[in-house]
Amino acid sequence: MEFDRRRLVLGSIAGAAGSSLGLPALAQAPAKVGNFPEGVGADSVFVGLTIPLTGIFAADGQDEKLGYELAIAQINEGGDIAKAWGLKGKGVLGKQIRYRVADTEGKPNVAVQSATQFFQRDKAIMISGSVSSAEAIALAELANREKILYLVGVAGANEVTGKNCQRYSFRVQHNAFSGSKALAPVIAKSLGKNIKTAFLVPDYTYGHSVYESFARFSKEQGWTQVAKEMVPLGTSDYSSALLNIANSGADVFVNVAFGADAVASTKQAEQFGVLKRMKLAVPNLSGFQDKELGAEIMQGVYGTCEFWWSLADRNPLAKSFVESFVAKNKYHPRWAAHVGYTQAFLWALTVERAGSFNPIEVIKAYESSKANPYESTLGKIYFRAEDHQAVRPVAVLRGKAPAAMKGPEDFYDVIDLVAGEEVASPPDALGCKLGPV
């Protein structure tokens, strides 16, 4: 079609005149923020999932992936489960969710490269996923720069919503502070006050954060630390560290390692006789630590996790999650799956509360959720405006003896479900200073 400059000029003048005379003017396009509005298609939006499917966090990553995929399918379908969460119709604001999964290998640089591709190539409207605090921190920094929402996957370090918090990032998992504050009184009540502890600590962000939190709250219970062994991430031979722990005279072995490292170090602790001399405490249990180690080793273990599947007996949304996950995947979901599932549903709800995919409006809706908490698989939860940390219950678990198990995956009793308000860190305690939108 031939370009008609005269018609364009006349049209512009008419539009301006119409505005000055109080007549309807042409609608202004929404201001660009990140990939909004460009990333909102006629009938769909794209979400990028950054998840380690190989490496030491692969088992938890695969579980997390299945949780996201189940939630996205249920949201797109718009059936009874989506309605029970409070969603309206199929998809989110009438848009279907498209997605891709990138294997981050558990490495922050690979995670950032993958997220950058999602942002630039796919025009992602939101990014989610991690099984490492280092990954989560790097992804949150990228998302903040690009002004795109990042919903943290599995990441327990205080720093994620503490000194490394970001305006465009939200975490649903409890942090190391809350988990340790919930666990320490429960285990002290069972084992006593005058207890000596020995710590095995992986030398990275998560390890330091969990150690510092549990050391603090166990000390408040009258416990004394007699050993602390630092080990590199991905260690294969723990013999030197475990020999020192075995000879420390401790009553409790506190294993902070996560994922494949947690399994390998606990197996070697059993071989060195550590578990015959000491009780085992795991401040943050890995998703498949139970299955890979077996009930003989895990019986009597104390720990916390983000979700345990027997909570389905207490909550209808948890029940529908567990039942639909088992039907699709033929095993009970671990807590990484729950993180992915919950983050997807809470994001969809928040977008519908905001009435827009504009990240600034979605952030406002998240930040106002204390006044209007979400009904979730864990009951009522909300995100704090000060640091974007979810305030939610923390499950304290104890490993079952083999004879007490009612099925092959019935590894734990939930011995307490501690209210989030009771164990949440003060909003200003961990150094969070959110920047502008």
C-alpha angles and dihedrals in degrees: 000000000000115000110246107202094178092055091048093051093046091048091052091050091049091050092051092046091049090054093049091050093049093253121138111283128203112281115255118237115246114266113262116252116171105309094343125141095003092059094055106091129196092265108002149034129210126236123191119213117203107194135154107240094166132039131043094323096047098112093053090041093055090048091050091050091054090051093054092045093051093050093047091050092050093046092049091048093051094207133146095298093054090047091050088057089052101257122143121225128327119333125346116314086344093305123120117229117240118189148173130202122222122197106231094183086221090285121129095215092052090047091053092048091051094047091048090055091050090050098045104031103031100030090231114203091199138011126204142170145073140151095200133060090222089057092047094050092050093047093048091053091051092047091050091052093048094040095235126133116258118191111198118236120197109344124134105179117117090227093070091074093015125062091345096048118139133202093232096048133082131184125205097181116088115251130240091264094057095042093050094044089052095046104043099066093044095051092041090054089055101039102029138247105274097067130145118216136202119196131208105198128186110223103241139083097284094045095051092046096050092044094051092048098046093041088054098048096040089052088055086058091056096261121145126215113225101168140023120183119189118205132181120254109267096024114171100187117049096167098114094048094043093048089057091047092048090054096043098090091234123158095206129040108210109200111194095175117118137207118353089353090060091052096046095046094047092049090052091046088057091050091050091051093245094129092053091057100038143035115247122234123183112187091199115024118214117236098247100025089107097052096043095047099035132224094280090067098032098049111115093013115143122211148123132246137180093249138352120203096234087070083083085086090065105042133041095215090050089049093053090046094051095043095048092045092051091047091054103035104026096231136073114269119252122215097270088063089050092053092053093044094048096044091053094050095043091050091051091049092048093050089052091048088052092045089220145066089228101125093218091058092043091051090052090052092050091047092052094051095103088074090047108028122200120248103230145162086279097045121253116000136164141182119244115238091216099062108358091243116144116240103216141138121284120220117220112201138193123198116248125232111249092249091055095055115109093198142003093275098040095107102142146043115217097228096177139008103201118205113249095231090058096057106026116119116244106269093246097041100090101045102258116164110172116209127219123287 
